């Protein structure tokens, strides 16, 4: 670098450019600074007047304007309509006779917002979403039995025995809680990972 022979305003300009170019990759930053410095060395000899220096620097534009085209574009939010629909259908689509959940799986696997691991988690953690949880809960409630009644000769009940009340085992309760929380947790996980 030949900053020693440059006009003082050009040296200040290069310093501001160096600061503005910090976010750039090292090789891009180095090439940009070298190119601008070579241009300034050619356009502004050390004995140039301040007015000449200001004219050349004004034509270049601000350091921020020079660096802006070199900066990488900000990443777009990968969570579009497809991703939100996939998350919603994986959670609640099972209530539409399971077809909604299947549509959610198709949307999940066709999206680029998630890794393969995320897609497997979305597919395998409680297939059917909350509808599967409700189905298991309904089946567990009907499995308790309703007791029995003995009828007399006229068909009237003479003696009824209630079903034994053993209480809900702790393991079954924990399983039902897991079945309810897992689809919700998976939806939150997928929404977070899509970001």
N, C-alpha and C positions, 0 to 999 in steps of 0.2 A: 504494500500500500504506500501511496505517495502523498499522504495527507500533509506532510511537512511543506510541500511546495504549493499547496492549494490556497486559494483566497480564504481568509478567516470565516467569511459567511458560508463558504462551501464546506469548510471543516465542521462548522456547527450543524449544517444541514446533514452531513454524513453521520454525525453523532446521533441526531434525531432519527435518521433512517435506520441506523443500527439498533436503536431502542425499539422502533416500530416493528422491525423485522424479527424480533426475538421469538415469536411463536412459530416462525418458519423452520423447516428442517435445516440442519446445519449447512449442507451443500447448496441448497437453494438460496439460503441467506448469504452465503459467501459469494456465490455467483452474482446475485443481485447487487450487493455492495460493490463488488469489483467493477461491474458494468457501469454503475452510476458514478463511481469515483473516476473511472477512465473518461467518461463523458464530461464530467466537471473539470478534469485536468486539461482536456482539450479545449473546452468552451471558455474556461476562466483562467487565464494566466494569473500568476501571483500578483502582478501589478495592475489587475483590472480594477476599475472604480467600483464603488459600492453600488451605484446605479446599474452598472453592467451586470454585476453579480446578482442583484435582485431580479433583473429581467430574466436572466438564465434560470434562476431558481423558480421564478413564477411560472415559466413555461414548463418546467418539470412537474410541477404540482407538489402537494404536500407529501411528506414521507408516508403518511397513512394511505394516501391515494395510490402511491406506487406499490405498497405492500398488499393492498386489498385484493387484487386479482390473483395473487400467489397463495392467499390463505385458503385452506380447504373449506368447502361449503359445509355448513352445519348439517348434521345428520337429521333427516326427517323422522318424525315420530312413527315407528313401525306399527303402532297400534291404530289401525284403520277400522273401518266398519266390519271387515271380515274377521278381524281378531276379536273385537268386542262381541260380535255375533257368535263366534266359536265359544268364547267363555260363557256367555249367557246360555247357549244351547247345551253345553256340557253340564251345566249346573241344573237347569230346569227343563231341558228338552225331552227328558224321559217321560214327562207327564203327557206328551203328545204321542202316546202309544209307542214310545221308544224311538220313533222316526226322527224327532227333533234332536235327540242325543246323537243319533247316527250322523245327522247333518252336521252337528257340532264337531264330531270326530273328523269328518271329511274336510271341514273348514280348517280345523287345527292342523291336519297333515299337509294341506295345500298352502299354508302360510309360511313365509320366510322369517317371521318374527321370532320363532322358537327353534331351539336346537332339537336334535333327535331325542335326547334324554327328556327334554321338557314335553315333547309330544307323547312319549311313552307314559310319562307320569299323568298327563291329561287323559290318556286313553284308559289306563289300567287302574287308577285310583278310583274306586267305586264306579264301575261302569253303570251308566244309567243315571248318575247324579243323585239328586235328592229323591227322585221317583223310586229308585231302588231301595233307598232307606225307608221310605213310606211303605213299600211293598213288604219288606222284611218285618217292619213294625206291625203291619196288619196281620201277617202270617203268624207272628209270635203271639199276638193277642188272641187269635182264634185257636191256638193250640192248647190253651189252658183247659178246655172242656167245660161243659155246662152242668155237670152233675147228672143224676138220674132220678126218675120217679117210677114207682110201681103203681099200677092201676088195679082197681078193684073190679068186680064182675060187671058193673055198669059202665065201666070206662072212666070213672072218676078217680083221680089220684088219691091214693090212700097214704102213701109215705114217699116223701122226696128227700133225697140225700144230696146236699150241695157238693160241688167238686172240691177236692182238697185244695186248700189255699197254702201253697208252699212258699209264696212270695217270689218275686223276681230275683233270680240268682244274680249275684254281683257281676259275674262274668258276662251275662247276657246284657245287663245294663251298660257295662263298659263298651261292649260291642256295638250296641245301638247308638251310644254317644259318638263313638269313632265313626260309625256309618253316617251320622248326621254332620259331623265336623269335617270329615275328610273331603267331601265335594266342595264345601265352602273354602276350605284351606287351599285346595287345588286351584280353584278359581282365582283366589288372591295371589297365589304363587305365579300362575300363568300371566295375570295382569302385570305383576311386578317384572317378570322375566321378559315380557314383550317390550318393556321400556328399555 
